[in-house]
Amino acid sequence: DMAKIVEAGTAIYGENPNKHYTFIVHHFQRGGGGLEHLNSTVLGASRNQYTDEAGYLGFLNLVADEYYHLWNVKRLRPVALGPFDYDKENYSTNLWISEGFTAYYENKLMLRAGFNSPEKFANDLASAVANVENTPGARVQSAADASFDSWIKFYRPNENSNNSTVSYYAKGEVIGLLMDLKIADATKGTKSLDDVMKAMYEEGKRLNHGYTDAEFKAMAEKISGVSFTEFWDQYVTGTTPVDYAKFFAYAGITVKDENQGKQVAYLGVSSRRTEGKIYITSVSRNSAAWVDGLNVNDEVISIDDSPVEAVIARMPAITGKKVGDVIQVKIVRDGIERTIPVTLKANPNIKLVAELNKKASKQQLAVRKKWFGI
């Protein structure tokens, strides 16, 4: 199965720079993650995760992700990522390509190696879009800024990170999806992001240096024959909400929000239990809790006089309540007990489900075929 992933990755670039490649797998009781090298990778996996299908496929996803780094990052890389000057910080606005696109191609390798169905592939990517769109920080921080500020923000998270930042892994995965579909549509199914990645890889070998943001954009425009300026302004350097319905439609795929039209009462906090007490650990931007003044580190005593133990499992949604209801949240803040009235708002999160349109047009089917690559 690992060999199938190797072959799927090699097929994109038309060559494999290694005669020998080593997968080093550390088996933990719990744990995960990986680190890529030029001709090897170190993977962390749970020693018991092979006993069920989900766990095994999760391991293969990790294999696909780290193996794709053989090209993307270790050879095809932003100009800032090597050769390094280890006496200075090395800033890059392109980690959304390095890591985000790798996360995206993990899905493509799994599909092409035969481990995911087209339906699962489309739905996994729809869920990836929803994940970004449900992050309040995606409206605040762009993918380029998330990359540039990675060491002072992404790797130093705090209780407000979800409201003020976005992961360049997550946003980059979505940008990869959008670019892929845009290129395939613009070329009527003859080209895709695969062609951009291969061309950039070959260009990097020829010039023996990394790429700039402008060079990557220029190659996308050369391959697709269309401008990516507006796209960049919206999704790379901007914080525009993702027009997922339009992009998925290029491949004849219908994406619906299962939460649309639903009015689910939503408080907007997460919590933790410490020594038998319940504390708020984060408050979502513009949620009911945010608007009416609940804070991180508040100890929650009760809601509408019901002990917090009876309701905490139902957070952040509040079952049995309607949008517009006012609940009384008793808290202890800095040693002072107080009761804060909170007017419940509707759950703003989306839940996307993708479906392959059986009546797709000829061009949509061509785009879909190129996109899937199967």
C-alpha positions in Angstrom: 0.0 0.0 0.0 2.9 2.4 0.7 4.3 1.5 -2.7 1.0 2.5 -4.3 1.3 6.0 -2.7 4.9 6.3 -3.9 3.8 5.5 -7.5 0.9 8.0 -7.3 3.2 10.8 -6.2 5.9 9.9 -8.8 3.2 9.9 -11.6 2.6 13.6 -10.9 6.2 14.7 -11.4 7.2 12.1 -14.0 10.3 11.2 -12.1 11.5 10.1 -8.7 14.7 11.6 -7.5 15.5 8.7 -5.1 16.8 5.3 -5.9 16.1 4.4 -2.3 13.7 5.9 0.2 13.3 4.9 3.9 10.2 5.2 6.0 11.1 5.3 9.7 8.0 4.6 11.8 8.0 5.2 15.5 5.1 3.4 17.2 3.8 5.1 20.3 1.0 4.3 22.7 -0.4 7.7 21.6 1.0 10.2 19.2 1.5 11.1 15.6 3.0 13.5 13.1 5.9 13.3 10.7 9.1 14.9 9.5 10.3 14.8 5.9 13.8 14.5 4.6 15.4 14.3 1.2 15.3 10.5 1.0 13.5 9.4 4.1 10.7 10.4 6.5 10.2 9.9 10.2 6.5 9.0 11.0 4.9 8.8 14.4 1.9 6.4 14.7 -0.1 4.7 17.4 1.0 1.1 17.6 -2.6 0.0 17.8 -4.1 2.0 15.0 -3.8 -0.8 12.4 -6.5 -2.8 14.0 -9.4 -1.0 12.2 -9.9 0.5 8.8 -10.1 4.1 10.0 -6.9 3.8 11.9 -5.1 2.1 9.0 -6.2 4.7 6.5 -5.2 7.4 8.9 -1.7 6.0 8.8 -1.7 5.8 5.0 -2.8 9.5 4.9 0.3 10.3 7.0 2.5 8.3 4.6 1.0 10.2 1.7 1.5 13.6 3.3 5.1 13.1 4.3 6.1 11.3 1.0 4.7 14.2 -1.1 7.2 16.4 0.7 9.9 14.6 -1.2 9.0 17.0 -4.0 7.1 19.8 -2.3 9.4 21.5 0.3 12.5 19.3 0.1 13.1 20.1 -3.6 10.4 22.5 -4.7 10.5 25.2 -2.1 10.1 28.9 -1.4 13.3 30.9 -1.8 13.4 31.6 1.9 13.6 27.9 2.8 17.2 27.1 1.9 20.0 27.3 1.8 19.5 28.7 5.3 21.4 31.5 7.1 21.1 30.0 10.5 22.1 33.3 12.1 19.0 35.1 11.0 15.2 34.4 10.9 14.0 33.1 7.6 10.6 34.6 6.7 8.3 33.1 4.0 4.8 34.0 2.9 4.5 30.7 1.1 4.0 28.0 3.8 0.4 27.7 2.6 2.0 26.1 -0.5 4.6 24.1 1.3 2.4 22.6 4.0 -1.1 23.4 2.8 -0.7 22.0 -0.7 1.0 19.0 0.8 -2.1 18.4 3.0 -4.2 18.9 -0.2 -2.2 16.4 -2.2 -2.5 13.9 0.6 -6.1 13.6 -0.5 -5.2 13.2 -4.2 -2.6 10.5 -3.6 -5.0 8.5 -1.4 -7.7 8.8 -4.2 -5.3 7.8 -7.0 -3.7 5.0 -5.0 -7.2 3.5 -4.6 -7.7 4.0 -0.9 -10.5 6.7 -1.1 -13.5 6.8 -3.3 -14.3 9.9 -5.4 -17.3 10.6 -3.1 -15.1 10.5 0.0 -12.4 12.6 -1.7 -15.0 15.3 -2.5 -16.6 15.2 0.9 -13.2 15.3 2.8 -12.3 18.4 0.9 -15.8 20.0 1.5 -15.2 19.3 5.2 -11.8 21.0 4.9 -13.5 24.1 3.4 -16.0 24.1 6.3 -13.2 23.8 8.8 -11.6 27.0 7.5 -14.9 28.9 7.1 -15.9 28.0 10.7 -12.7 29.5 12.0 -13.4 33.2 13.0 -9.7 34.0 12.5 -10.0 33.2 8.8 -11.8 36.6 8.5 -8.8 38.3 10.2 -5.6 36.7 9.0 -4.7 35.8 5.4 -2.9 32.7 4.3 0.2 34.7 3.5 0.2 36.5 6.9 -0.3 33.1 8.6 2.8 31.9 6.9 4.9 34.9 7.7 3.8 35.0 11.4 4.0 31.3 12.0 6.7 31.4 14.7 5.1 34.2 16.7 1.5 33.1 16.3 0.8 29.6 14.9 3.4 28.0 17.2 2.6 30.2 20.2 -1.2 29.8 20.4 -3.3 31.4 23.1 -6.9 31.5 24.1 -7.8 34.0 21.3 -5.9 32.3 18.5 -9.0 30.8 16.9 -10.5 34.3 16.7 -7.4 36.0 15.3 -5.5 33.5 13.2 -5.9 30.7 10.6 -3.7 27.7 10.1 -1.7 27.9 6.9 -2.0 24.1 6.7 -5.8 24.3 6.7 -6.1 27.5 4.5 -3.4 26.3 2.1 -5.3 23.0 1.6 -8.4 24.9 0.6 -6.4 27.3 -1.7 -4.9 24.2 -3.4 -8.4 22.8 -4.0 -9.6 26.1 -5.4 -6.6 26.6 -7.7 -6.8 23.1 -8.9 -10.5 23.5 -9.9 -9.9 26.9 -11.4 -7.1 25.7 -13.6 -8.9 22.6 -14.7 -12.0 24.7 -15.6 -10.0 27.4 -17.4 -8.3 24.8 -19.6 -11.5 22.7 -20.1 -10.0 19.7 -18.3 -6.6 19.6 -20.0 -4.5 21.0 -17.2 -4.6 21.1 -13.4 -2.5 22.1 -10.4 -0.5 19.0 -11.0 0.9 20.7 -14.1 1.8 23.8 -12.1 3.6 21.8 -9.4 5.5 19.8 -12.0 6.6 22.9 -14.0 7.7 24.6 -10.8 9.7 21.6 -9.8 11.4 21.4 -13.1 12.1 25.2 -13.0 13.6 24.9 -9.6 16.0 22.2 -10.8 17.0 24.3 -13.8 17.6 27.5 -11.9 18.8 25.7 -8.7 16.9 28.0 -6.3 13.6 28.4 -4.6 10.6 30.3 -5.9 9.0 33.6 -5.0 5.3 34.2 -4.5 5.2 36.1 -7.8 7.0 33.3 -9.7 4.5 30.7 -8.4 1.5 32.9 -9.4 3.1 33.6 -12.8 3.4 29.8 -13.4 -0.2 29.2 -12.5 -1.2 31.9 -15.0 1.0 30.5 -17.7 -0.4 27.0 -17.3 -4.0 28.1 -17.0 -4.0 31.0 -19.4 -6.0 33.1 -17.0 -5.2 35.8 -14.5 -4.8 34.8 -10.8 -4.6 38.4 -9.5 -8.1 38.6 -8.2 -7.8 35.0 -6.8 -4.6 36.1 -4.9 -6.3 39.2 -3.6 -9.2 37.2 -2.3 -7.7 34.0 -1.0 -3.9 34.3 -0.6 -3.4 37.9 0.7 -7.0 38.5 1.5 -9.7 37.0 3.8 -12.6 36.7 1.5 -15.1 33.9 2.4 -14.6 30.8 0.1 -17.1 30.7 -2.8 -17.1 26.9 -2.5 -20.3 26.3 -4.5 -18.8 28.0 -7.6 -15.5 26.1 -7.5 -17.0 22.7 -6.8 -19.5 23.3 -9.6 -16.6 23.5 -12.1 -16.3 19.7 -11.6 -20.0 19.1 -11.6 -20.2 18.6 -7.8 -23.0 20.0 -5.7 -22.1 21.2 -2.2 -24.8 21.9 0.3 -24.7 23.3 3.8 -26.7 20.9 6.0 -27.0 23.6 8.7 -28.5 26.1 6.3 -31.9 27.3 7.6 -31.4 25.7 11.0 -31.7 27.8 14.1 -29.7 26.1 16.8 -29.1 28.0 20.0 -25.4 28.5 20.4 -23.4 29.9 23.3 -20.0 29.9 21.7 -17.5 28.7 24.4 -15.3 25.8 25.0 -14.3 24.6 28.4 -12.1 22.3 30.5 -12.4 20.5 33.8 -9.7 21.3 36.3 -9.9 19.7 39.8 -13.6 19.2 39.4 -14.4 22.7 38.3 -15.4 23.9 34.8 -13.5 26.8 33.3 -14.1 28.6 30.0 -11.0 28.1 27.8 -12.1 30.1 24.7 -14.9 32.4 23.5 -15.7 32.5 19.8 -15.7 35.9 18.1 -19.2 37.4 17.8 -20.9 34.5 19.6 -23.5 35.1 22.3 -20.9 34.6 25.0 -18.5 37.1 23.3 -21.2 39.8 22.9 -22.6 39.5 26.4 -19.3 39.2 28.3 -18.3 35.7 29.3 -14.5 35.5 29.5 -11.7 33.0 29.3 -10.9 31.6 32.8 -14.4 32.2 34.1 -15.5 29.3 36.3 -19.0 28.3 35.3 -21.2 27.4 38.3 -24.6 27.1 36.8 -26.9 28.0 33.8 -30.4 28.9 34.7 -29.8 27.6 38.2 -29.0 24.1 36.8 -25.6 22.9 37.9 -23.1 23.2 35.2 -22.5 19.5 35.2 -26.0 19.1 33.7 -25.4 21.4 30.8 -21.6 21.4 30.1 -21.7 18.3 27.9 -24.1 20.2 25.6 -21.9 23.2 25.0 -21.2 25.1 22.8 -24.8 24.5 21.6 -27.5 24.7 24.2 -30.2 22.1 23.8 -33.7 22.8 25.0 -33.2 26.5 24.2 -34.1 28.7 21.3 -32.3 31.5 19.5 -33.1 34.7 21.3 -33.7 33.0 24.7 -31.9 34.7 27.6 -30.0 32.3 29.9 -28.5 33.2 33.3 -24.9 32.1 33.5 -23.5 32.1 37.1 -19.7 32.4 37.1 -16.9 33.1 39.5 -14.4 35.6 38.0 -11.3 36.5 40.0 -12.9 35.2 43.2 -16.1 37.2 42.7 -19.4 35.4 42.0 -21.7 37.1 39.5 -24.6 36.2 37.2 -24.4 37.3 33.5 -27.5 37.2 31.3 -26.6 35.9 27.8 -29.0 36.2 24.8 -28.4 33.1 22.7 -27.5 33.4 19.0 -27.8 31.0 16.2 -24.9 28.5 15.5 -23.0 30.2 12.6 -21.0 27.1 11.6 -21.5 25.4 8.3 -21.6 21.6 7.6 -20.8 20.9 4.0 -21.8 17.7 2.1 -20.7 17.1 -1.5 -22.5 15.1 -4.1 -21.3 14.2 -7.6 -23.9 15.6 -10.1 -25.1 12.8 -12.4 -26.2 15.4 -14.9 -22.9 17.2 -15.1 -22.0 18.8 -18.4 -19.3 17.5 -20.8 -16.9 20.2 -19.6 -17.7 19.5 -15.9 -17.0 15.8 -16.5 -13.7 16.7 -18.2 -12.7 18.9 -15.3 -13.7 16.2 -12.8 -11.7 13.6 -14.7 -8.6 15.7 -14.7 -9.0 16.7 -11.1 -9.5 13.2 -9.8 -6.7 11.8 -12.1 -8.2 8.3 -12.1 
